[in-house]
């Protein structure tokens, strides 16, 4: 918890200044969400868009902080992006799936009508060695979601892979891990279809 104190304090300060209205669309996850600076503008047809990305976080930590970062806002739709940092730290695809399943259970228990979407783990050039584990994680999370009502799996992995079977480098910043504006445009195009206007 101490590791994330500055992020959690920043969210608390923002809430104190203006608590987001209930019934919004909430994005939570690692730095890919945190760095999506145009998120509210990209989804401006939604009356309330909340960004609760905290850089470097794992699916395990999203699960740990689910009440602080998700359920307290009473969103109608939660979209989570996490898992690649878990794999980079040596955790297994099943670890990620179990943490996501627990995250989803907590959301469902507290907010039974809220839609839950999992954004697939992206194929970053800097983590190309992890592609087999990324594919496995995506596959088992997608399979789990097919058994759950009012959920969906959003595949951003496939359009981010090139015809040569490698991650599309043109979608990434020089660090080869985080996305550039072109990458976020691709994400918006895919994800928007899963976030209908109210």
BELZIKA-V112746 format. One line per field, one symbol per residue. phi: phi as a letter, one per 30 degrees, with the letter a starting at -180 (. if undefined). burial: + if it has 9 or more other ideal C-beta (glycine too) atoms within 8 Angstrom, else -. A space follows every 10 residues. Layout:
phi->???
burial->???
This chain:
phi->.ddceddddd dddddddade ddidcccbkd dddedddced ddcddddbbc cbdbeidcde dddeceddcb dddhddbccc bakddedddj dcededdddd ddeddddddd bdcddbbcde ddcdedcedc eeddeddedd ddddddccdh baccdcdedc cdddibeddd cbdedibcdc ddddddeedd dedcbddd
burial->---+--++-- +---+----+ ---+++++++ ++++++--+- -++--+-+++ +++++-++++ +++-+++-++ +-+-++++++ +++++++--- +-+-+++-++ ++++-+++-- +--+++++++ +++++-++-+ +-++++++-+ ++-++--+-- +-+++++--+ +-----++-- ++---+++++ -+++-+++-+ ++-++---
